[in-house]
Amino acid sequence: MMTQMNLMRILFQLVLFVRALKLGKSDFSSIFRLKGKMEELYCYNKGCGNKFKASENKEDSCRHHPGVPIFHDALKGWSCCKKRSTDFTEFLNIPGCSLGLHSNVKPPEPEKLKADVDEIVPSKPMIIRSVVAQERPSEDAPMIRLPTIVTDSLKIALEKQLKEMNIEESGTKVADEGKVAIGTSCKNKGCTSVYEGDQSNEDTCVYHPGVPVFHEGMKFWSCCERKTSDFNSFLSQGGCATGPHVFTAKDDGEKKVDCRLDWHQTGSHVTISVFAKVVQPGKTWVEVNKVAAKINIVFDGGKSQFQKEVVLRGVIDPGKSTVKLTGTKVEINLKKMEPGNWSSLEPVKPSAQNAP
């Protein structure tokens, strides 16, 4: 190292001597100024970056990092010392941990890796396969009946309903066959009159022809929709229609009614919810194929029936779909054949304007 520095000093003196011969003796002052500037060299030691004069370069002149920079887990530092920082500017300003001579020799640049042409493995040609759209299954395909799960809430509600029906039947008084006993209540909903004789058949009955609705804390009749949150106020609401009293129970079979139907989905399933209270498990069923469903629900003690046919937007797997019966609704869980989101439950029908 010292031999190289001495050789540089000799070469520098020769350069000054040649310049002096060209400029003349009168410009020796500018030569000395030039000498001072030319003596300032740039130090390439990591972490230093200062300028120095070769004549003033000593063993402890340069404070630098002999190690290499390390970048790991957002921390930056030098391998030669333990100080770390997450900020790049602070990392550049970390003072050196070693003293030594300045060096104006540039460190060698890392060699760029050159790929060996002989070792390049030719890429395999890309095979492009045409995508064939799958044909939608037929809606008229044979259907299977889905397995039904009866929850504990429905079992408790059915037991309670059965007890109420037994109490109601025991309260119906029949004196003779085909005649109504004195004290029998009118069967019309919302009417509180009782049978007191033949004259009661001529009285006007004020009743509710609709059905009771309980939704989001509100209670009302579907025929007049006078909503209230108090149950006693709901029971005391007068009827909205008039007609004859009905003191004998009519066996008209199952009455067709409409129920609220909602649906929601996940990536793998579609769930259809039909809101009907205390359904009859033996008479309630759902049949499906891959793109359609038939729903039959009997509730209200067997007096009401809800039926609906649904054409599904997507394709389902009938073998992995189920039906769950609760005390307040019927949940139909349909497994999607392919994961994804449906934009609607049923296909969007073209409007009359768009029809050809």
C-alpha positions as CSV (number, residue, x, y, z in Angstrom):
1,M,0.0,0.0,0.0
2,M,2.8,2.5,0.9
3,T,4.8,1.7,-2.2
4,Q,1.7,2.5,-4.3
5,M,1.2,5.8,-2.5
6,N,4.9,6.8,-3.0
7,L,4.6,6.0,-6.7
8,M,1.5,8.2,-7.0
9,R,3.3,11.1,-5.3
10,I,6.2,10.8,-7.8
11,L,3.9,10.8,-10.7
12,F,2.1,13.8,-9.3
13,Q,5.3,15.7,-8.9
14,L,6.2,15.0,-12.5
15,V,2.8,16.3,-13.7
16,L,3.4,19.6,-11.7
17,F,6.9,19.9,-13.2
18,V,5.6,19.6,-16.8
19,R,2.8,22.1,-16.1
20,A,5.4,24.5,-14.6
21,L,7.5,24.3,-17.8
22,K,4.5,25.2,-19.9
23,L,3.2,28.0,-17.8
24,G,6.5,29.7,-16.9
25,K,8.0,30.8,-13.6
26,S,5.5,33.6,-13.0
27,D,2.6,31.1,-12.6
28,F,4.1,29.0,-9.8
29,S,1.5,30.4,-7.4
30,S,-1.4,29.0,-9.5
31,I,0.5,25.7,-9.7
32,F,0.6,25.4,-6.0
33,R,-3.1,26.1,-5.8
34,L,-3.7,23.4,-8.5
35,K,-1.5,21.1,-6.5
36,G,-3.7,21.6,-3.4
37,K,-6.9,20.7,-5.5
38,M,-5.3,17.8,-7.3
39,E,-4.1,16.3,-4.0
40,E,-7.8,16.0,-2.8
41,L,-8.9,12.4,-3.6
42,Y,-12.3,10.8,-3.0
43,C,-12.4,7.9,-0.5
44,Y,-14.4,4.9,-1.7
45,N,-14.4,3.1,1.7
46,K,-18.0,2.1,2.6
47,G,-19.5,4.6,5.0
48,C,-16.9,7.3,4.5
49,G,-17.2,9.2,1.2
50,N,-15.0,12.1,2.2
51,K,-12.3,13.8,0.2
52,F,-8.7,13.5,1.5
53,K,-5.1,14.5,0.6
54,A,-2.7,11.8,0.0
55,S,0.0,13.6,2.0
56,E,-2.3,13.7,5.1
57,N,-3.6,10.1,4.9
58,K,-3.0,8.3,8.2
59,E,-3.9,5.0,9.8
60,D,-6.8,6.6,11.6
61,S,-8.0,9.1,9.1
62,C,-10.9,7.1,7.7
63,R,-13.9,6.0,9.7
64,H,-15.7,3.4,7.6
65,H,-17.5,0.1,7.6
66,P,-15.4,-2.9,6.6
67,G,-18.5,-5.1,6.3
68,V,-21.3,-5.3,3.8
69,P,-24.8,-3.8,3.9
70,I,-27.6,-6.1,5.2
71,F,-31.3,-5.7,4.4
72,H,-33.6,-8.1,6.3
73,D,-37.2,-7.9,7.5
74,A,-37.3,-4.1,6.7
75,L,-34.2,-3.5,8.9
76,K,-31.1,-2.1,7.3
77,G,-27.6,-2.2,8.8
78,W,-23.9,-3.3,8.3
79,S,-22.6,-6.8,8.9
80,C,-19.6,-5.3,10.9
81,C,-21.7,-3.6,13.6
82,K,-25.0,-4.3,15.4
83,K,-26.8,-1.0,14.7
84,R,-30.0,-1.4,12.6
85,S,-32.6,1.1,11.3
86,T,-35.8,0.9,9.3
87,D,-35.2,4.3,7.6
88,F,-32.9,4.3,4.6
89,T,-31.5,7.8,5.4
90,E,-30.6,6.8,8.9
91,F,-28.9,3.7,7.6
92,L,-26.7,5.8,5.3
93,N,-25.8,8.1,8.2
94,I,-24.7,5.3,10.5
95,P,-21.1,6.2,11.4
96,G,-18.3,3.8,10.6
97,C,-17.2,1.3,13.2
98,S,-13.5,1.0,12.1
99,L,-10.6,3.3,11.6
100,G,-8.0,3.0,8.8
101,L,-6.5,4.7,5.7
102,H,-8.6,6.4,3.1
103,S,-8.7,4.6,-0.2
104,N,-9.3,6.2,-3.6
105,V,-9.5,2.8,-5.3
106,K,-13.0,1.9,-6.5
107,P,-14.2,-1.4,-5.3
108,P,-14.7,-4.0,-8.1
109,E,-18.2,-4.1,-9.5
110,P,-20.0,-7.5,-9.1
111,E,-19.8,-9.6,-12.2
112,K,-23.0,-10.0,-14.1
113,L,-24.1,-13.6,-14.4
114,K,-24.1,-14.6,-18.0
115,A,-26.4,-17.3,-19.1
116,D,-24.8,-20.3,-20.8
117,V,-26.4,-20.6,-24.1
118,D,-25.8,-24.3,-24.2
119,E,-27.7,-24.8,-20.9
120,I,-30.9,-23.0,-21.9
121,V,-33.7,-25.4,-22.0
122,P,-36.1,-24.7,-24.8
123,S,-39.6,-23.9,-23.5
124,K,-42.4,-26.3,-24.4
125,P,-45.0,-25.1,-26.9
126,M,-48.2,-23.8,-25.2
127,I,-51.2,-25.9,-25.9
128,I,-54.3,-23.9,-26.3
129,R,-57.5,-25.8,-25.7
130,S,-60.8,-24.5,-26.8
131,V,-63.4,-24.0,-24.1
132,V,-66.6,-25.8,-24.8
133,A,-69.7,-24.3,-23.1
134,Q,-71.5,-26.9,-21.1
135,E,-75.1,-27.5,-22.0
136,R,-77.6,-26.5,-19.3
137,P,-79.5,-29.5,-17.9
138,S,-83.2,-29.7,-18.7
139,E,-85.8,-28.3,-16.3
140,D,-88.0,-31.3,-17.0
141,A,-85.4,-33.8,-15.8
142,P,-86.6,-36.3,-13.1
143,M,-86.6,-34.8,-9.6
144,I,-85.6,-36.3,-6.2
145,R,-87.1,-35.5,-2.8
146,L,-84.5,-33.9,-0.5
147,P,-83.8,-35.2,3.0
148,T,-85.6,-33.3,5.7
149,I,-84.1,-32.3,9.1
150,V,-86.7,-31.4,11.9
151,T,-85.2,-29.1,14.5
152,D,-86.0,-29.1,18.2
153,S,-87.7,-25.7,17.9
154,L,-90.3,-27.2,15.5
155,K,-90.9,-30.3,17.7
156,I,-91.7,-28.0,20.7
157,A,-94.0,-25.8,18.6
158,L,-95.8,-28.9,17.3
159,E,-96.4,-30.2,20.8
160,K,-97.7,-26.9,21.9
161,Q,-100.0,-26.6,18.9
162,L,-101.4,-30.1,19.5
163,K,-102.3,-29.2,23.1
164,E,-104.1,-26.0,22.0
165,M,-106.1,-28.0,19.3
166,N,-107.2,-30.5,22.0
167,I,-108.3,-27.7,24.3
168,E,-110.2,-26.0,21.4
169,E,-112.0,-29.2,20.4
170,S,-113.0,-29.9,24.0
171,G,-114.5,-26.4,24.2
172,T,-116.8,-27.0,21.2
173,K,-120.2,-28.1,22.5
174,V,-122.5,-30.1,20.4
175,A,-125.9,-31.0,21.8
176,D,-127.2,-33.2,19.0
177,E,-125.8,-34.3,15.7
178,G,-126.0,-31.4,13.2
179,K,-126.8,-28.8,15.9
180,V,-124.5,-26.3,17.6
181,A,-124.5,-26.2,21.4
182,I,-125.1,-23.0,23.3
183,G,-121.9,-21.2,24.1
184,T,-119.9,-22.3,21.0
185,S,-117.5,-19.6,19.8
186,C,-117.6,-18.1,16.2
187,K,-114.9,-19.6,14.1
188,N,-114.2,-16.4,12.1
189,K,-110.9,-14.8,13.0
190,G,-111.2,-11.7,15.2
191,C,-114.8,-12.4,16.2
192,T,-115.6,-12.9,19.9
193,S,-119.3,-13.8,19.6
194,V,-120.7,-17.1,20.9
195,Y,-123.8,-19.1,19.9
196,E,-126.8,-18.2,22.0
197,G,-129.5,-19.8,19.8
198,D,-131.0,-19.5,16.3
199,Q,-130.9,-15.7,16.6
200,S,-127.1,-15.7,16.5
201,N,-127.2,-17.1,13.0
202,E,-128.9,-13.9,11.9
203,D,-126.5,-11.5,13.6
204,T,-123.7,-9.8,11.6
205,C,-120.2,-11.1,12.2
206,V,-117.4,-8.6,12.1
207,Y,-114.1,-10.5,11.5
208,H,-110.7,-10.5,9.7
209,P,-110.6,-12.5,6.5
210,G,-106.8,-12.3,6.3
211,V,-104.1,-14.0,8.3
212,P,-102.1,-12.6,11.3
213,V,-98.6,-11.4,10.4
214,F,-95.7,-11.0,12.9
215,H,-92.7,-9.2,11.3
216,E,-89.8,-7.3,12.8
217,G,-91.7,-6.8,16.1
218,M,-94.9,-5.6,14.5
219,K,-98.2,-7.5,14.6
220,F,-101.1,-6.9,12.2
221,W,-103.7,-8.6,10.0
222,S,-102.9,-9.0,6.3
223,C,-106.4,-7.8,5.4
224,C,-106.2,-4.3,7.0
225,E,-102.5,-3.9,8.2
226,R,-103.2,-1.9,11.3
227,K,-99.8,-2.4,12.8
228,T,-99.0,-2.5,16.5
229,S,-96.1,-3.7,18.7
230,D,-98.4,-4.6,21.6
231,F,-99.9,-8.1,21.5
232,N,-103.0,-7.2,23.5
233,S,-103.7,-4.3,21.2
234,F,-103.4,-6.7,18.3
235,L,-105.9,-9.1,19.8
236,S,-108.4,-6.4,20.5
237,Q,-108.4,-5.0,16.9
238,G,-111.9,-5.1,15.5
239,G,-112.6,-6.9,12.3
240,C,-112.5,-5.1,8.9
241,A,-115.1,-7.3,7.1
242,T,-118.7,-8.3,7.8
243,G,-120.6,-11.5,7.1
244,P,-122.5,-14.4,8.8
245,H,-121.2,-16.1,11.8
246,V,-119.6,-19.5,11.5
247,F,-120.2,-21.7,14.6
248,T,-119.3,-25.0,13.0
249,A,-115.8,-25.9,11.8
250,K,-115.6,-26.4,8.1
251,D,-113.4,-29.1,6.7
252,D,-112.4,-27.4,3.5
253,G,-109.0,-29.2,3.4
254,E,-105.8,-27.3,2.9
255,K,-106.2,-23.7,1.9
256,K,-103.7,-22.3,-0.7
257,V,-101.9,-19.3,0.8
258,D,-98.8,-17.2,-0.1
259,C,-95.8,-17.0,2.1
260,R,-92.8,-14.7,2.2
261,L,-89.8,-16.1,0.4
262,D,-86.2,-14.9,0.7
263,W,-82.8,-16.2,-0.4
264,H,-79.1,-15.7,0.3
265,Q,-75.9,-17.4,-0.9
266,T,-72.4,-18.2,-0.1
267,G,-69.7,-19.3,-2.5
268,S,-70.8,-22.9,-2.3
269,H,-74.5,-22.9,-1.3
270,V,-77.8,-21.1,-2.1
271,T,-80.3,-21.0,0.8
272,I,-84.0,-20.4,0.1
273,S,-86.1,-19.5,3.2
274,V,-89.9,-19.8,3.3
275,F,-91.5,-18.2,6.3
276,A,-94.3,-20.4,7.6
277,K,-94.8,-21.2,11.2
278,V,-95.2,-24.7,12.7
279,V,-95.1,-26.7,9.4
280,Q,-96.3,-30.3,9.2
281,P,-93.2,-32.4,8.6
282,G,-95.2,-35.3,7.2
283,K,-96.8,-33.2,4.5
284,T,-93.9,-30.8,3.8
285,W,-91.4,-31.7,1.1
286,V,-89.0,-30.2,-1.5
287,E,-88.2,-32.0,-4.8
288,V,-85.3,-30.8,-7.0
289,N,-83.3,-31.6,-10.1
290,K,-80.1,-29.7,-11.2
291,V,-81.9,-26.5,-12.3
292,A,-85.4,-26.5,-10.7
293,A,-87.2,-27.0,-7.4
294,K,-90.8,-27.8,-6.3
295,I,-91.8,-26.6,-2.8
296,N,-94.8,-27.9,-0.9
297,I,-95.4,-26.7,2.7
298,V,-98.4,-27.5,4.9
299,F,-98.8,-25.5,8.1
300,D,-101.3,-23.8,10.4
301,G,-102.4,-27.1,11.8
302,G,-102.8,-28.6,8.3
303,K,-105.2,-25.8,7.2
304,S,-102.8,-23.8,5.0
305,Q,-100.7,-24.9,2.1
306,F,-97.9,-23.1,0.2
307,Q,-96.7,-24.4,-3.2
308,K,-94.1,-22.9,-5.5
309,E,-92.0,-24.0,-8.4
310,V,-88.6,-22.3,-8.8
311,V,-86.4,-22.4,-11.9
312,L,-82.8,-21.8,-10.6
313,R,-80.3,-19.4,-12.1
314,G,-77.4,-21.8,-11.8
315,V,-76.8,-25.6,-11.5
316,I,-77.0,-27.4,-8.2
317,D,-76.0,-30.8,-6.9
318,P,-79.2,-32.5,-5.6
319,G,-77.3,-35.3,-3.8
320,K,-75.7,-32.7,-1.5
321,S,-78.7,-30.5,-0.8
322,T,-81.0,-30.7,2.3
323,V,-84.1,-29.1,3.8
324,K,-84.3,-27.9,7.5
325,L,-87.6,-27.3,9.2
326,T,-87.7,-24.8,12.1
327,G,-90.5,-23.4,14.2
328,T,-90.8,-20.3,12.1
329,K,-89.5,-21.2,8.6
330,V,-88.3,-23.8,6.1
331,E,-84.7,-23.5,5.0
332,I,-83.8,-25.2,1.6
333,N,-80.0,-25.5,1.4
334,L,-78.9,-26.1,-2.2
335,K,-75.3,-27.1,-3.0
336,K,-73.9,-25.3,-6.0
337,M,-72.4,-27.5,-8.7
338,E,-69.5,-25.0,-9.2
339,P,-68.4,-22.3,-6.6
340,G,-69.4,-18.7,-7.5
341,N,-72.0,-16.1,-7.1
342,W,-75.4,-16.0,-8.7
343,S,-76.7,-12.6,-9.8
344,S,-80.3,-13.7,-9.0
345,L,-82.1,-16.8,-7.7
346,E,-84.0,-17.3,-11.0
347,P,-83.0,-16.5,-14.6
348,V,-83.9,-12.9,-15.6
349,K,-86.8,-13.1,-18.0
350,P,-86.5,-10.8,-21.1
351,S,-88.8,-7.9,-21.0
352,A,-91.6,-7.4,-23.6
353,Q,-89.7,-4.5,-25.1
354,N,-86.7,-6.6,-25.8
355,A,-88.7,-9.5,-27.2
356,P,-88.5,-10.0,-31.0
